[in-house]
């Protein structure tokens, strides 16, 4: 499935549209009553398959997991080497320019995957590393009611999870949300869980902490930030248990009998 993004007006030299070809999507069907659907996003260079296997083993029988695969594209961080990436990134830092076109294309692809879910099913987005960054970007689009390119964001998100990630566009977020009563209301009601390892050598721990503070100051009130002492850039069962318990509470899921 591909999306064509129109360049923003006034971009000058950018006349061609970029087309993003997304990879294979893996789906984990709910083993019990279908109460929620969550799109889960992998990290840089990974694919949807590895996360679908991990999520299938998580005791959450009422969740349908959708695990898409990002487009393969040249990534500046890797010296232009092509690999699966939700957007282009030069360096993981507060000051690096954000690839809005890539972010919007991925956020639109995710929203499209959720758009056909039954109306009585709650929907959310989660992810790891670059996938977490994309999930958090989607959260800001949901609050603002539009993508970065101005198109309407169509999904009513009810939970967002970001593991070992960061928040793209954090500097301008507060002003954007404070400029709209609707955006402030939506931000205030969206539950977000952030988890980050203190020994992360890929996405430094303080980026996770700063993302939390940026979201909080922009008016996101249902925030949970969980630090993991000694954890590097990976997940551990204790962290996934936290994700499971948080989702059960925030989405009002039936608790499976163990």
Protein Blocks (a to p, Z undefined) as FASTA:
>chain_A
ZZdddddehklmambdcddddddddddddfbdcfbdcdddddehiafklmmmmmmmpccf
kbccddddddddddfklnopacddfbdcfbdcfklccdfklmmmmmmmmmmmmmmgcfkb
ccddddehjlmmmmmmmmmmmmnopafkopacfbdcfbdcdehiadehklmmmmmmmmpm
klmmmmmmmccdddddfklckbgfklmmmmmmmmmmnopabbcddddehiacdddfklmm
mmmmmmmmmnopacddZZ
